[in-house]
């Protein structure tokens, strides 16, 4: 299953600036890209390729992180249930 967590680049940059070190995520990647110190940042140094047919699209600039995660988990669980019970059960006569 492919999930597309969509977010405008300006929001990504803003979030990175206020991100705490505790999350373990890299910091300063957009600043480096703007200074031409890193050419591999999607949307800045290289084109960003959107997914062609994602099963779930989450607009993370409009939803909280909990709401985004819940939407993705709901789809995963729906697909799991569908795979577990692919056909409707027929009663034995």
Phi, psi and omega in degrees: 000138180248128177247133178251109177266097187273137179201131177299146183302324180298323178289320177301316180296316180298317180294321180297322181296327182260001180293139179275152177298336185298338182284345178076008180273152179295149179236153176081011183292324180287322177298316178297320179295318179295328179274002181066025177270347178217123183257012186245019181271115181301134180089348179237294182273332179225154180296146176267127180258111178290149177298144182286315182219068179290144179282334179225133174240126180240122176270093188288349175277348180250343182244154174287168178297323177295318179295320179297312180297320180297319180297318179292315179297321177302318180291320177299313180295321178299316180292323178298312180297320179297321179288325181288323181232071187293331181240151175290141181286140178253133180290139176286141180267000000 
